Amino acid sequence: MYKNLLILCFGLLLFGQLSEGRRGRGRGRTKSRVQIGLPITGKYRDPESDQYYNNNNGAKILQASHFDYEYVLGHKIAFLCVAKGNPRPQITWYKDGAEIFQHLYMHIHEWRIGEDKVKSKIEIDPATQMDAGLYECTADNMYSIDRRSFKTDFSIAFD
């Protein structure tokens, strides 16, 4: 009796895992539910969340580079991000989820414009295959966070 119960439980567990796996295959694998790089906007059920994300003094990205960018190997890649907020937001750059820091082939420039704006530009020169990926510009201050993403891939130029 105990053995039959154990086999029945194992069978239900195995069947449950198989059926869950089959459900996921119905949708295309290329589509994602996550919206990368879109600003956080809208109405929120919690008034504190609504006040935080829709604060007039919160960080807002005003200008950003194109979402999908194809670069030529050996040439320069440049991304731009302009944000506004009070206090002035801080811009941070990420590649594939990890924060980017300046090095020999990557330069990050930043300009403060007035009391409440900041402009940031990242330049990679020369670009290699390793520079392909998902870049993100994040602007944040004490009131809110805004972000934009830039997807890059390379091409080879034949002269």
Solvent accessible surface area in square Angstrom, and as a share of the most:
residue,aa,sasa,rsa
1,M,195,0.87
2,Y,166,0.63
3,K,144,0.61
4,N,105,0.54
5,L,98,0.49
6,L,104,0.52
7,I,104,0.53
8,L,105,0.52
9,C,69,0.41
10,F,124,0.52
11,G,33,0.31
12,L,115,0.57
13,L,110,0.55
14,L,83,0.41
15,F,125,0.52
16,G,27,0.26
17,Q,113,0.50
18,L,92,0.46
19,S,33,0.21
20,E,108,0.48
21,G,38,0.36
22,R,142,0.52
23,R,172,0.63
24,G,46,0.45
25,R,167,0.61
26,G,74,0.71
27,R,147,0.54
28,G,49,0.47
29,R,213,0.78
30,T,134,0.78
31,K,168,0.71
32,S,83,0.54
33,R,201,0.73
34,V,106,0.61
35,Q,124,0.55
36,I,75,0.38
37,G,5,0.05
38,L,87,0.43
39,P,52,0.33
40,I,65,0.33
41,T,100,0.58
42,G,40,0.38
43,K,191,0.81
44,Y,66,0.25
45,R,247,0.90
46,D,67,0.35
47,P,103,0.65
48,E,131,0.59
49,S,35,0.22
50,D,45,0.23
51,Q,128,0.57
52,Y,81,0.31
53,Y,66,0.25
54,N,67,0.34
55,N,31,0.16
56,N,153,0.78
57,N,64,0.33
58,G,1,0.01
59,A,2,0.01
60,K,86,0.36
61,I,12,0.06
62,L,95,0.47
63,Q,100,0.44
64,A,38,0.29
65,S,32,0.21
66,H,149,0.67
67,F,106,0.44
68,D,97,0.50
69,Y,73,0.28
70,E,120,0.54
71,Y,4,0.02
72,V,44,0.25
73,L,47,0.24
74,G,45,0.43
75,H,107,0.48
76,K,101,0.43
77,I,0,0.00
78,A,40,0.31
79,F,3,0.01
80,L,41,0.20
81,C,0,0.00
82,V,13,0.08
83,A,0,0.00
84,K,84,0.35
85,G,7,0.06
86,N,89,0.46
87,P,60,0.38
88,R,69,0.25
89,P,4,0.02
90,Q,122,0.54
91,I,13,0.07
92,T,21,0.12
93,W,6,0.02
94,Y,59,0.22
95,K,44,0.19
96,D,91,0.47
97,G,71,0.68
98,A,63,0.49
99,E,83,0.37
100,I,19,0.10
101,F,142,0.59
102,Q,105,0.47
103,H,98,0.44
104,L,136,0.67
105,Y,113,0.43
106,M,12,0.05
107,H,75,0.33
108,I,49,0.25
109,H,69,0.31
110,E,90,0.40
111,W,111,0.39
112,R,176,0.64
113,I,77,0.39
114,G,58,0.56
115,E,155,0.69
116,D,43,0.22
117,K,65,0.27
118,V,2,0.01
119,K,67,0.28
120,S,1,0.00
121,K,60,0.25
122,I,0,0.00
123,E,29,0.13
124,I,3,0.01
125,D,67,0.35
126,P,60,0.38
127,A,2,0.02
128,T,68,0.40
129,Q,106,0.47
130,M,161,0.72
131,D,19,0.10
132,A,27,0.21
133,G,19,0.18
134,L,51,0.25
135,Y,0,0.00
136,E,36,0.16
137,C,0,0.00
138,T,18,0.10
139,A,0,0.00
140,D,48,0.25
141,N,21,0.11
142,M,138,0.61
143,Y,68,0.26
144,S,3,0.02
145,I,76,0.38
146,D,9,0.05
147,R,76,0.28
148,R,56,0.20
149,S,5,0.03
150,F,1,0.00
151,K,98,0.41
152,T,6,0.03
153,D,76,0.39
154,F,64,0.27
155,S,32,0.21
156,I,100,0.51
157,A,55,0.43
158,F,182,0.76
159,D,189,0.98
